[in-house]
Amino acid sequence: MAAQSPAKVKVNQIQQVCIVCNDIKKTMEAYWNILGIGPWAVFEFGSLRIPDLKYYGKPAWGRYTGAVTQVGPIELELFETIEGASVYQDWIDENGEGLHHMKFLVEDLDIDRVNREMESLGFPCIKGGHFGPGLKNQFAYYDLMEPLKAIWETSNRTGGKPMGATMFPEDPNATSPARVKVTGIKQVGICVNDVIKTAENYWNILGIGPWEIRDWGSHVLFDRYYMGKPAWARERVAHAYIGDLELELVQYVEGDSFYQDWITEHGEGIQHLKFLCDDIDETSRLLNEQGFPSLQSGHFGDPKEKAGGFNYIDIPPLHCVWEPVHKPKSLPVEPIAHVPSE
């Protein structure tokens, strides 16, 4: 019999991942031109549409511009602050532009219930309110950085074009000039100091799991490069699936590591987004030629099956590290542990 999470709030879908930026138009153009991501639905958001907007539990005023597009199973969202109280600008002021939050859905879409449960756990809503026709749509953000290393949002908006949105590009027949075209976000990667503890927190607080824990690193790679040079390192990783999306937790152990670089500079938190490709070397070459070098890469899997590979590539105009992956039929190492334990 499968283990049952004790969580009172149980995630049944991760719908969205959000990036905060200072110039949403410029960022949309970059996504369209570099990774072929779009078209985007652009909308105004804030107090003019949310009469009961609250910021850390108090009535607040704020105006924002948002944009959304569907990338496979996941909606990618951008937010720019225009004025007023803003968890988006708070993040930029402290951490810079980049990945900000993930959004989850619960089966009953009852946000008031989720608010009560989260507050009882010590995680009150940090921003929320009602919007849309008849103010039937509701959203809430929770600061779960301590246990889950991420800000999480929930909502009863389940997708689609926001009311009053305009489109970018305006031409519905426009074709992206991107040489690499991403058709699906397949993974959100989070850097942590303790993989098992964080996986346990996800299982106990949001019901996300089960998790498989593996030792990873140079011992399972044909080659490993760090900042363009051969390198050696070890990590511990955890994976869980929610529908088609994989959540990955990565813990640095030793060696030259982009993961530890991230924690040193930014602290624990969301680090990268993954997409799948058919040829990792060609995809990497096309991005490198546009001025986006590799941070860390390697090849793995069964060489008889055209082995898999990965490459972490920082693309500054996108305010995100993207990881193209050629996925082999199976991972070359078995789990060393599970959460919950079997």
C-alpha positions as CSV (number, residue, x, y, z in Angstrom):
1,M,0.0,0.0,0.0
2,A,1.4,3.4,-1.0
3,A,2.3,5.8,1.8
4,Q,-0.1,8.7,2.3
5,S,1.2,12.2,3.0
6,P,0.0,13.8,6.2
7,A,-0.3,17.2,4.5
8,K,-3.6,19.0,4.8
9,V,-2.8,21.0,1.6
10,K,-2.1,18.5,-1.2
11,V,-0.8,19.7,-4.5
12,N,-2.4,18.0,-7.5
13,Q,-0.8,20.2,-10.2
14,I,2.0,22.6,-10.6
15,Q,0.5,25.0,-13.1
16,Q,3.0,27.8,-13.4
17,V,6.5,29.1,-12.8
18,C,7.2,32.9,-12.6
19,I,10.1,35.1,-13.5
20,V,10.2,38.7,-12.2
21,C,11.9,41.4,-14.3
22,N,12.4,45.1,-14.7
23,D,11.3,45.3,-18.4
24,I,8.6,42.9,-19.4
25,K,8.6,43.9,-23.1
26,K,12.3,43.4,-23.5
27,T,12.1,40.1,-21.7
28,M,9.2,38.8,-23.8
29,E,11.1,39.7,-27.0
30,A,14.2,37.8,-25.7
31,Y,12.2,34.7,-25.0
32,W,10.6,34.8,-28.4
33,N,13.8,35.4,-30.3
34,I,16.2,33.1,-28.3
35,L,14.0,30.1,-27.3
36,G,10.9,30.5,-29.4
37,I,8.8,30.8,-26.3
38,G,5.5,32.6,-27.0
39,P,3.2,34.2,-28.0
40,W,2.5,36.0,-24.8
41,A,-0.7,37.3,-23.3
42,V,0.1,40.6,-21.7
43,F,-2.2,42.1,-19.0
44,E,-2.4,44.7,-16.3
45,F,-2.8,43.5,-12.7
46,G,-3.0,45.1,-9.3
47,S,-5.3,47.3,-7.3
48,L,-7.4,48.4,-10.2
49,R,-8.5,44.8,-10.7
50,I,-8.0,43.5,-7.1
51,P,-10.0,45.8,-4.8
52,D,-9.0,43.7,-1.7
53,L,-5.3,43.4,-2.5
54,K,-3.4,42.6,0.6
55,Y,0.4,42.7,1.2
56,Y,1.6,40.9,4.3
57,G,-1.9,40.8,5.7
58,K,-2.6,44.6,5.3
59,P,-4.6,46.4,2.6
60,A,-2.2,47.7,-0.1
61,W,-1.9,49.5,-3.3
62,G,0.1,48.2,-6.3
63,R,0.2,48.1,-10.1
64,Y,2.0,45.4,-12.2
65,T,2.3,44.3,-15.8
66,G,2.1,40.5,-16.3
67,A,2.5,38.2,-19.2
68,V,1.8,34.5,-19.6
69,T,2.5,31.8,-22.2
70,Q,2.0,28.0,-22.2
71,V,5.2,26.0,-22.5
72,G,4.1,22.4,-22.7
73,P,2.5,21.4,-19.4
74,I,3.6,24.6,-17.6
75,E,2.5,28.2,-17.9
76,L,5.5,30.6,-17.8
77,E,4.7,34.0,-16.3
78,L,6.6,37.3,-16.2
79,F,5.9,40.2,-13.8
80,E,7.1,43.8,-13.8
81,T,6.2,46.1,-11.0
82,I,4.9,49.5,-12.0
83,E,4.3,51.0,-8.5
84,G,3.4,50.2,-5.0
85,A,3.6,47.2,-2.7
86,S,5.1,44.3,-4.5
87,V,6.5,40.9,-3.6
88,Y,7.9,40.9,-7.1
89,Q,10.0,44.1,-6.6
90,D,10.9,42.9,-3.1
91,W,12.6,39.9,-4.8
92,I,14.4,42.0,-7.4
93,D,15.7,44.4,-4.8
94,E,17.1,41.5,-2.7
95,N,18.1,39.0,-5.3
96,G,17.9,40.6,-8.8
97,E,15.7,39.6,-11.7
98,G,15.0,35.9,-12.0
99,L,12.9,32.9,-11.0
100,H,10.5,34.0,-8.3
101,H,7.7,31.4,-7.5
102,M,5.8,28.3,-8.5
103,K,2.1,28.1,-8.5
104,F,0.1,25.0,-7.4
105,L,-3.5,23.9,-7.7
106,V,-5.4,21.8,-5.2
107,E,-8.3,19.6,-6.1
108,D,-11.1,21.6,-4.6
109,L,-9.7,25.0,-5.6
110,D,-10.7,26.3,-2.2
111,I,-8.2,29.1,-1.5
112,D,-9.8,30.2,1.7
113,R,-9.3,26.6,3.1
114,V,-5.7,26.6,1.8
115,N,-5.1,30.0,3.6
116,R,-6.4,28.6,6.8
117,E,-4.3,25.5,6.7
118,M,-1.1,27.3,5.7
119,E,-1.6,29.9,8.4
120,S,-2.0,27.2,11.0
121,L,1.4,25.9,9.9
122,G,2.9,29.3,10.4
123,F,2.9,30.4,6.7
124,P,0.4,33.3,6.4
125,C,-0.4,34.7,3.0
126,I,2.1,37.4,2.0
127,K,0.1,38.7,-0.9
128,G,-3.4,37.9,-2.1
129,G,-6.8,39.0,-3.2
130,H,-9.7,38.5,-5.6
131,F,-10.0,39.4,-9.3
132,G,-11.7,38.6,-12.6
133,P,-15.4,38.6,-13.5
134,G,-17.5,38.8,-10.3
135,L,-14.2,38.7,-8.4
136,K,-14.5,34.9,-8.5
137,N,-10.8,34.3,-9.0
138,Q,-8.6,34.3,-5.9
139,F,-4.8,34.0,-5.4
140,A,-2.4,33.8,-2.5
141,Y,1.4,33.7,-2.1
142,Y,3.2,32.0,0.7
143,D,6.8,32.4,1.8
144,L,8.0,28.8,2.1
145,M,11.7,29.6,1.6
146,E,12.7,28.1,5.0
147,P,11.2,24.6,4.6
148,L,10.8,24.3,0.8
149,K,13.4,26.8,-0.5
150,A,10.7,28.5,-2.7
151,I,7.8,31.0,-2.7
152,W,4.6,29.2,-3.7
153,E,1.4,30.6,-5.0
154,T,-2.0,29.0,-5.2
155,S,-5.0,30.2,-7.1
156,N,-8.4,29.1,-8.5
157,R,-7.4,30.5,-11.9
158,T,-6.5,27.3,-13.8
159,G,-5.1,28.8,-17.0
160,G,-6.2,30.5,-20.2
161,K,-5.8,34.1,-21.5
162,P,-6.3,36.7,-18.7
163,M,-9.2,39.1,-19.2
164,G,-8.4,42.1,-21.3
165,A,-5.0,40.8,-22.4
166,T,-3.2,41.9,-25.5
167,M,-0.9,39.6,-27.5
168,F,2.9,39.7,-28.2
169,P,3.7,39.4,-31.0
170,E,0.6,41.2,-32.3
171,D,0.6,39.2,-35.6
172,P,-1.1,35.8,-34.9
173,N,0.9,34.3,-37.8
174,A,4.3,35.5,-36.6
175,T,7.1,32.9,-36.6
176,S,9.9,33.0,-34.0
177,P,13.4,33.4,-35.5
178,A,14.8,31.3,-32.6
179,R,17.4,28.6,-33.6
180,V,16.5,26.6,-30.5
181,K,12.8,26.2,-29.8
182,V,11.6,25.1,-26.5
183,T,8.2,23.3,-26.5
184,G,8.0,22.2,-22.9
185,I,9.3,23.0,-19.4
186,K,10.0,19.5,-18.0
187,Q,11.8,20.3,-14.7
188,V,12.2,23.0,-12.1
189,G,15.5,22.6,-10.2
190,I,16.1,23.8,-6.6
191,C,19.4,24.1,-4.9
192,V,19.3,23.0,-1.2
193,N,21.7,22.2,1.6
194,D,19.9,19.1,2.7
195,V,18.1,17.0,0.1
196,I,16.4,14.5,2.4
197,K,15.2,17.1,4.9
198,T,13.8,19.3,2.1
199,A,12.1,16.3,0.4
200,E,10.5,15.4,3.7
201,N,9.2,19.0,4.1
202,Y,7.6,18.8,0.6
203,W,6.0,15.5,1.5
204,N,4.7,16.8,4.9
205,I,3.6,20.3,3.9
206,L,2.3,20.1,0.3
207,G,2.0,16.3,-0.2
208,I,4.6,16.4,-3.0
209,G,6.3,13.0,-3.5
210,P,7.3,10.3,-3.3
211,W,10.9,11.3,-3.9
212,E,13.8,9.2,-5.2
213,I,17.2,10.1,-3.8
214,R,20.4,9.4,-5.8
215,D,24.1,10.1,-5.5
216,W,25.2,11.9,-8.6
217,G,28.4,13.4,-10.1
218,S,31.5,12.5,-12.0
219,H,31.3,8.8,-11.1
220,V,28.2,8.4,-13.4
221,L,29.3,10.8,-16.2
222,F,31.5,10.1,-19.2
223,D,32.7,13.6,-18.9
224,R,32.0,16.6,-16.7
225,Y,32.8,20.2,-17.5
226,Y,32.6,23.2,-15.2
227,M,33.0,26.7,-16.8
228,G,34.3,25.1,-19.9
229,K,37.1,23.0,-18.3
230,P,37.2,19.3,-17.2
231,A,36.1,19.0,-13.6
232,W,35.2,16.5,-10.8
233,A,32.4,16.8,-8.3
234,R,29.7,15.0,-6.5
235,E,26.1,15.9,-5.6
236,R,23.0,14.2,-4.1
237,V,19.8,14.7,-6.0
238,A,16.1,14.1,-5.3
239,H,13.3,13.8,-7.9
240,A,9.5,13.8,-7.7
241,Y,6.9,14.1,-10.4
242,I,3.7,16.1,-10.4
243,G,2.0,15.1,-13.6
244,D,4.5,15.7,-16.4
245,L,6.7,18.1,-14.4
246,E,9.7,16.9,-12.5
247,L,10.8,18.7,-9.3
248,E,14.6,18.3,-8.7
249,L,16.4,19.1,-5.4
250,V,20.2,19.3,-5.7
251,Q,22.6,19.2,-2.7
252,Y,26.3,19.9,-3.3
253,V,28.8,17.4,-1.7
254,E,32.2,18.3,-3.1
255,G,34.2,19.5,-6.1
256,D,33.7,22.3,-8.6
257,S,30.0,22.9,-8.8
258,F,27.6,25.4,-10.3
259,Y,25.1,24.3,-7.6
260,Q,27.4,25.5,-4.8
261,D,28.2,28.6,-6.7
262,W,24.5,29.4,-6.8
263,I,24.0,28.8,-3.1
264,T,27.0,30.9,-2.3
265,E,25.7,33.8,-4.4
266,H,21.9,33.5,-4.0
267,G,21.3,31.1,-1.1
268,E,19.0,28.0,-1.4
269,G,16.2,28.3,-3.9
270,I,14.9,27.8,-7.4
271,Q,17.9,27.7,-9.8
272,H,17.0,26.4,-13.3
273,L,14.4,25.2,-15.8
274,K,14.9,22.2,-18.0
275,F,13.8,21.4,-21.5
276,L,14.3,18.3,-23.6
277,C,16.2,18.1,-26.9
278,D,17.2,15.4,-29.4
279,D,20.9,16.5,-29.6
280,I,22.5,18.1,-26.6
281,D,25.7,18.9,-28.4
282,E,24.0,20.7,-31.3
283,T,21.6,22.5,-29.0
284,S,24.5,23.7,-26.8
285,R,26.5,24.8,-29.9
286,L,23.6,26.9,-31.1
287,L,23.2,28.7,-27.8
288,N,27.0,29.1,-27.3
289,E,27.2,30.8,-30.8
290,Q,24.7,33.4,-29.5
291,G,27.0,34.3,-26.7
292,F,25.6,32.0,-23.9
293,P,28.4,29.8,-22.7
294,S,28.1,26.6,-20.7
295,L,28.3,26.8,-16.9
296,Q,28.3,23.0,-16.3
297,S,27.8,20.0,-18.5
298,G,28.2,16.3,-18.9
299,H,27.1,13.1,-20.7
300,F,25.6,10.0,-19.1
301,G,23.6,6.9,-19.8
302,D,24.2,3.8,-21.9
303,P,26.6,4.7,-24.8
304,K,25.0,1.9,-26.9
305,E,21.7,4.0,-26.9
306,K,23.3,7.3,-27.8
307,A,24.0,8.5,-24.3
308,G,22.1,11.4,-22.7
309,G,23.6,14.7,-21.7
310,F,22.9,18.0,-20.0
311,N,24.2,21.5,-20.1
312,Y,23.4,24.5,-17.8
313,I,23.4,27.6,-19.8
314,D,23.0,31.1,-18.3
315,I,21.0,33.3,-20.7
316,P,21.0,36.8,-19.1
317,P,18.3,38.4,-21.3
318,L,15.9,35.6,-20.0
319,H,16.8,36.1,-16.3
320,C,17.1,32.4,-16.0
321,V,19.5,29.4,-16.2
322,W,18.1,27.0,-18.8
323,E,19.1,23.3,-18.9
324,P,18.8,21.5,-22.2
325,V,18.8,17.7,-21.7
326,H,19.0,14.7,-24.0
327,K,17.3,12.1,-21.8
328,P,18.4,8.4,-22.1
329,K,16.0,5.5,-21.5
330,S,17.1,5.2,-17.9
331,L,19.3,6.9,-15.3
332,P,22.6,5.2,-14.8
333,V,22.3,4.9,-11.0
334,E,19.6,3.5,-8.7
335,P,18.1,5.4,-5.8
336,I,19.9,5.1,-2.5
337,A,16.9,6.3,-0.5
338,H,13.2,7.3,-0.8
339,V,11.0,9.9,0.9
340,P,8.8,8.7,2.4
341,S,11.0,5.7,3.3
342,E,9.8,2.4,1.9
